[in-house]
Amino acid sequence: MYPVINPDRETVRQNGPRIRSNGAPAFCLTVVDRHGVIHHGRVRRLVPQECFRLMGFEDSQFFKLQNELHLSDAKLYKLAGNSIIVPILADIMTNIKQVNAKYGIVTERN
């Protein structure tokens, strides 16, 4: 599988390639772009659940939004595109905590 962005807009300017190599990091999910993967020679659009997985959410969190709140696919795509990548945020916060501990910076409120 190869990550693809905006396969239907070849004439629109874009920084970088529209198709990445197999195993390369996927494109950043956005609300305005169309994302997909090339699978068996065809471009397949990502389903909302795959978008949430790319952003680091668990399937149970996705199904809660989809089933309990009855959100449409369009709304789910928007939520995924407006999200942050959870594992990366957790890693950044861990590094900040380690640096603060190294230099004796107190960040907790008493």
N, CA, C and O of each residue as an XYZ file, in Angstrom:
440
protein
N       0.836     -1.180      0.000
C       0.000      0.000      0.000
C       0.879      1.241      0.000
O       1.945      1.265      0.617
N       0.421      2.263     -0.696
C       1.156      3.505     -0.806
C       0.233      4.668     -0.419
O      -0.865      4.775     -0.964
N       0.650      5.545      0.511
C      -0.186      6.700      0.850
C      -0.326      7.659     -0.336
O       0.646      7.924     -1.044
N      -1.531      8.175     -0.545
C      -1.829      9.083     -1.653
C      -2.589     10.286     -1.112
O      -3.417     10.154     -0.211
N      -2.301     11.464     -1.668
C      -3.061     12.660     -1.309
C      -3.571     13.320     -2.590
O      -2.832     13.465     -3.563
N      -4.815     13.708     -2.576
C      -5.464     14.409     -3.696
C      -5.197     13.761     -5.054
O      -4.647     14.410     -5.944
N      -5.572     12.506     -5.226
C      -5.297     11.846     -6.509
C      -6.084     12.448     -7.663
O      -5.691     12.296     -8.819
N      -7.175     13.119     -7.373
C      -8.022     13.663     -8.430
C      -7.669     15.093     -8.813
O      -8.306     15.670     -9.695
N      -6.655     15.680     -8.157
C      -6.312     17.084     -8.437
C      -4.858     17.199     -8.881
O      -4.046     17.826     -8.200
N      -4.533     16.609     -9.996
C      -3.155     16.595    -10.474
C      -2.666     17.971    -10.902
O      -1.459     18.214    -10.914
N      -3.572     18.877    -11.254
C      -3.160     20.198    -11.722
C      -2.966     21.191    -10.581
O      -2.427     22.276    -10.802
N      -3.391     20.847     -9.366
C      -3.243     21.744     -8.221
C      -1.821     21.642     -7.698
O      -1.282     20.546     -7.543
N      -1.208     22.816     -7.423
C       0.164     22.811     -6.911
C       0.210     22.218     -5.518
O      -0.702     22.406     -4.713
N       1.268     21.513     -5.252
C       1.454     20.897     -3.952
C       2.945     20.763     -3.686
O       3.717     20.476     -4.601
N       3.350     20.968     -2.451
C       4.749     20.761     -2.087
C       4.974     19.272     -1.867
O       4.337     18.666     -1.006
N       5.855     18.697     -2.623
C       6.177     17.290     -2.453
C       5.329     16.380     -3.322
O       4.439     16.833     -4.041
N       5.621     15.083     -3.242
C       4.931     14.112     -4.094
C       3.505     13.828     -3.616
O       3.184     14.008     -2.442
N       2.668     13.387     -4.535
C       1.295     13.000     -4.197
C       1.224     11.554     -3.722
O       0.286     11.176     -3.020
N       2.210     10.743     -4.102
C       2.247      9.335     -3.717
C       3.571      9.082     -3.008
O       4.633      9.455     -3.506
N       3.502      8.458     -1.861
C       4.723      8.127     -1.108
C       5.025      6.647     -1.279
O       4.167      5.861     -1.679
N       6.250      6.290     -0.971
C       6.661      4.893     -1.130
C       6.045      4.020     -0.040
O       5.613      4.510      1.004
N       6.015      2.727     -0.306
C       5.450      1.775      0.647
C       6.260      1.811      1.943
O       7.487      1.716      1.920
N       5.573      1.945      3.057
C       6.230      1.998      4.354
C       6.626      3.396      4.785
O       7.050      3.589      5.924
N       6.498      4.378      3.902
C       6.824      5.762      4.261
C       5.716      6.326      5.149
O       4.588      5.835      5.110
N       6.021      7.349      5.947
C       4.974      7.960      6.772
C       3.840      8.493      5.908
O       4.064      8.990      4.804
N       2.629      8.383      6.420
C       1.455      8.872      5.691
C       1.425     10.392      5.729
O       2.116     11.020      6.531
N       0.623     10.968      4.860
C       0.433     12.410      4.850
C      -0.327     12.837      6.097
O      -1.076     12.053      6.679
N      -0.128     14.073      6.496
C      -0.891     14.633      7.607
C      -2.356     14.721      7.184
O      -2.662     15.228      6.105
N      -3.254     14.230      8.025
C      -4.678     14.284      7.697
C      -5.172     15.706      7.814
O      -4.902     16.386      8.804
N      -5.893     16.158      6.811
C      -6.482     17.487      6.834
C      -7.931     17.400      6.406
O      -8.366     16.397      5.840
N      -8.666     18.449      6.678
C     -10.075     18.488      6.315
C     -10.249     18.726      4.822
O     -11.183     18.192      4.224
N      -9.371     19.514      4.205
C      -9.575     19.920      2.811
C      -9.026     18.931      1.783
O      -9.477     18.935      0.638
N      -8.078     18.096      2.157
C      -7.470     17.170      1.205
C      -8.195     15.831      1.198
O      -8.834     15.448      2.177
N      -8.083     15.124      0.067
C      -8.594     13.756     -0.029
C      -7.423     12.815      0.189
O      -6.382     12.944     -0.457
N      -7.594     11.882      1.088
C      -6.537     10.940      1.417
C      -6.951      9.542      0.988
O      -8.134      9.201      0.994
N      -5.968      8.744      0.619
C      -6.252      7.372      0.237
C      -4.981      6.564      0.195
O      -3.901      7.045      0.537
N      -5.128      5.338     -0.225
C      -3.976      4.457     -0.396
C      -4.113      3.766     -1.743
O      -5.221      3.493     -2.204
N      -2.976      3.487     -2.366
C      -2.994      2.686     -3.584
C      -2.888      1.237     -3.143
O      -1.922      0.837     -2.493
N      -3.888      0.466     -3.504
C      -3.951     -0.940     -3.106
C      -4.338     -1.752     -4.337
O      -5.422     -1.560     -4.889
N      -3.472     -2.647     -4.766
C      -3.693     -3.460     -5.976
C      -3.942     -2.575     -7.192
O      -4.805     -2.876     -8.016
N      -3.181     -1.476     -7.305
C      -3.243     -0.616     -8.472
C      -4.403      0.374     -8.503
O      -4.541      1.120     -9.472
N      -5.232      0.399     -7.474
C      -6.366      1.327     -7.429
C      -6.244      2.225     -6.202
O      -5.736      1.798     -5.165
N      -6.707      3.465     -6.319
C      -6.721      4.380     -5.182
C      -7.981      4.099     -4.378
O      -9.094      4.149     -4.902
N      -7.790      3.806     -3.112
C      -8.904      3.545     -2.216
C      -8.930      4.623     -1.144
O      -7.912      4.889     -0.504
N     -10.062      5.232     -0.948
C     -10.207      6.273      0.062
C     -10.157      5.643      1.448
O     -10.680      4.549      1.660
N      -9.528      6.337      2.382
C      -9.499      5.858      3.752
C     -10.891      5.988      4.364
O     -11.589      6.974      4.130
N     -11.285      4.996      5.141
C     -12.557      5.083      5.853
C     -12.297      5.845      7.161
O     -11.154      5.899      7.616
N     -13.325      6.429      7.770
C     -13.107      7.215      8.991
C     -12.348      6.458     10.081
O     -11.505      7.042     10.762
N     -12.634      5.172     10.252
C     -11.946      4.397     11.278
C     -10.441      4.365     11.036
O      -9.666      4.459     11.988
N     -10.010      4.237      9.783
C      -8.581      4.236      9.459
C      -7.954      5.593      9.775
O      -6.815      5.662     10.238
N      -8.699      6.669      9.523
C      -8.197      8.009      9.839
C      -7.961      8.155     11.335
O      -6.948      8.713     11.756
N      -8.891      7.657     12.133
C      -8.734      7.736     13.587
C      -7.558      6.884     14.049
O      -6.825      7.282     14.955
N      -7.372      5.728     13.442
C      -6.224      4.889     13.796
C      -4.915      5.607     13.497
O      -3.981      5.547     14.297
N      -4.835      6.292     12.345
C      -3.628      7.036     11.997
C      -3.329      8.133     13.017
O      -2.169      8.475     13.249
N      -4.370      8.675     13.619
C      -4.198      9.749     14.599
C      -3.923      9.204     16.002
O      -3.739      9.982     16.938
N      -3.892      7.873     16.161
C      -3.521      7.265     17.432
C      -4.681      6.923     18.343
O      -4.466      6.582     19.506
N      -5.901      7.005     17.849
C      -7.055      6.662     18.662
C      -7.338      5.167     18.573
O      -7.000      4.515     17.585
N      -7.958      4.641     19.612
C      -8.322      3.234     19.621
C      -9.691      3.049     18.979
O     -10.494      3.981     18.921
N      -9.943      1.840     18.502
C     -11.218      1.567     17.849
C     -12.405      1.824     18.771
O     -13.454      2.281     18.317
N     -12.249      1.536     20.056
C     -13.360      1.766     20.993
C     -13.737      3.241     21.059
O     -14.915      3.573     21.189
N     -12.744      4.130     20.969
C     -13.023      5.563     20.972
C     -13.749      5.966     19.694
O     -14.669      6.784     19.722
N     -13.330      5.386     18.581
C     -13.989      5.678     17.309
C     -15.446      5.212     17.333
O     -16.347      5.955     16.944
N     -15.671      3.979     17.790
C     -17.031      3.434     17.789
C     -17.951      4.202     18.733
O     -19.156      4.288     18.494
N     -17.387      4.760     19.803
C     -18.211      5.582     20.693
C     -18.727      6.811     19.953
O     -19.900      7.163     20.080
N     -17.868      7.461     19.187
C     -18.295      8.618     18.395
C     -19.302      8.218     17.328
O     -20.313      8.890     17.121
N     -19.008      7.121     16.660
C     -19.856      6.718     15.546
C     -21.214      6.201     16.011
O     -22.244      6.590     15.462
N     -21.225      5.342     17.002
C     -22.458      4.662     17.390
C     -23.260      5.388     18.463
O     -24.477      5.525     18.336
N     -22.600      5.852     19.509
C     -23.330      6.488     20.601
C     -23.756      7.908     20.263
O     -24.842      8.343     20.646
N     -22.901      8.631     19.543
C     -23.235     10.014     19.190
C     -23.857     10.115     17.798
O     -24.324     11.181     17.396
N     -23.860      8.997     17.064
C     -24.477      8.927     15.738
C     -23.938     10.008     14.789
O     -24.703     10.696     14.114
N     -22.596     10.142     14.754
C     -21.982     11.130     13.873
C     -21.854     10.568     12.464
O     -21.572      9.383     12.283
N     -22.059     11.412     11.483
C     -21.936     11.000     10.084
C     -20.470     10.807      9.721
O     -19.581     11.256     10.444
N     -20.221     10.140      8.602
C     -18.850      9.963      8.122
C     -18.184     11.313      7.866
O     -17.005     11.493      8.170
N     -18.935     12.258      7.308
C     -18.367     13.588      7.028
C     -17.873     14.234      8.316
O     -16.786     14.812      8.342
N     -18.654     14.143      9.373
C     -18.261     14.728     10.660
C     -17.063     13.973     11.248
O     -16.173     14.585     11.839
N     -17.043     12.659     11.088
C     -15.920     11.863     11.596
C     -14.627     12.208     10.861
O     -13.568     12.298     11.482
N     -14.705     12.401      9.536
C     -13.521     12.819      8.784
C     -13.023     14.172      9.300
O     -11.818     14.367      9.462
N     -13.928     15.089      9.553
C     -13.533     16.411     10.061
C     -12.868     16.304     11.419
O     -11.847     16.945     11.666
N     -13.444     15.493     12.306
C     -12.858     15.323     13.635
C     -11.449     14.744     13.556
O     -10.549     15.193     14.266
N     -11.260     13.751     12.694
C      -9.923     13.160     12.538
C      -8.949     14.181     11.975
O      -7.804     14.255     12.420
N      -9.390     14.966     11.004
C      -8.525     15.968     10.386
C      -8.177     17.117     11.311
O      -7.145     17.765     11.139
N      -9.028     17.372     12.286
C      -8.781     18.468     13.235
C      -8.119     17.986     14.514
O      -7.954     18.764     15.454
N      -7.742     16.730     14.564
C      -7.155     16.146     15.765
C      -5.636     16.328     15.770
O      -5.037     16.803     14.804
N      -5.050     15.938     16.879
C      -3.601     15.843     16.969
C      -3.251     14.369     17.081
O      -4.100     13.560     17.454
N      -2.030     14.012     16.769
C      -1.623     12.618     16.842
C      -1.287     12.303     18.295
O      -0.285     12.772     18.833
N      -2.138     11.505     18.911
C      -2.079     11.255     20.350
C      -0.732     10.689     20.803
O      -0.176     11.213     21.768
N      -0.168      9.649     20.168
C       1.121      9.126     20.634
C       2.248     10.160     20.550
O       3.144     10.166     21.394
N       2.210     11.025     19.549
C       3.252     12.044     19.427
C       3.108     13.076     20.545
O       4.107     13.495     21.128
N       1.884     13.487     20.847
C       1.663     14.419     21.955
C       2.145     13.812     23.267
O       2.792     14.495     24.061
N       1.838     12.543     23.506
C       2.284     11.877     24.734
C       3.808     11.852     24.811
O       4.373     12.055     25.885
N       4.483     11.603     23.682
C       5.943     11.579     23.652
C       6.524     12.967     23.925
O       7.508     13.095     24.653
N       5.924     13.997     23.349
C       6.386     15.373     23.590
C       6.242     15.727     25.060
O       7.156     16.299     25.654
N       5.103     15.392     25.653
C       4.874     15.713     27.068
C       5.855     14.959     27.970
O       6.326     15.508     28.966
N       6.163     13.709     27.628
C       7.135     12.934     28.404
C       8.510     13.596     28.335
O       9.198     13.701     29.351
N       8.916     14.045     27.142
C      10.218     14.709     26.990
C      10.266     16.022     27.761
O      11.286     16.336     28.374
N       9.193     16.789     27.742
C       9.145     18.044     28.504
C       9.282     17.759     29.990
O      10.000     18.467     30.696
N       8.602     16.731     30.467
C       8.674     16.359     31.885
C      10.100     15.956     32.269
O      10.572     16.316     33.347
N      10.792     15.210     31.394
C      12.164     14.791     31.667
C      13.111     15.992     31.710
O      13.985     16.059     32.575
N      12.946     16.930     30.792
C      13.792     18.126     30.774
C      13.535     18.964     32.025
O      14.474     19.459     32.647
N      12.270     19.120     32.389
C      11.947     19.881     33.601
C      12.547     19.231     34.836
O      13.060     19.924     35.715
N      12.487     17.907     34.913
C      13.067     17.200     36.058
C      14.586     17.367     36.077
O      15.180     17.514     37.145
N      15.214     17.345     34.911
C      16.664     17.491     34.815
C      17.127     18.848     35.350
O      18.160     18.941     36.014
N      16.357     19.896     35.056
C      16.746     21.240     35.462
C      16.019     21.722     36.720
O      16.131     22.890     37.092
N      15.280     20.830     37.372
C      14.620     21.181     38.617
C      13.477     22.167     38.466
O      13.187     22.924     39.393
N      12.835     22.168     37.334
C      11.707     23.068     37.104
C      10.446     22.402     37.617
O      10.116     21.279     37.238
N       9.751     23.115     38.482
C       8.506     22.592     39.050
C       7.360     23.005     38.165
O       7.183     24.194     37.903
N       6.566     22.042     37.691
C       5.444     22.358     36.811
C       4.093     22.025     37.444
O       3.052     22.430     36.926
N       4.102     21.299     38.547
C       2.837     20.931     39.195
C       2.410     22.040     40.136
O       3.229     22.710     40.766
N       1.107     22.207     40.208
C       0.549     23.197     41.142
C       0.366     22.559     42.507
O       0.028     21.380     42.613
N       0.589     23.342     43.541
C       0.415     22.814     44.911
C      -1.007     23.004     45.368
O      -1.352     22.627     46.488
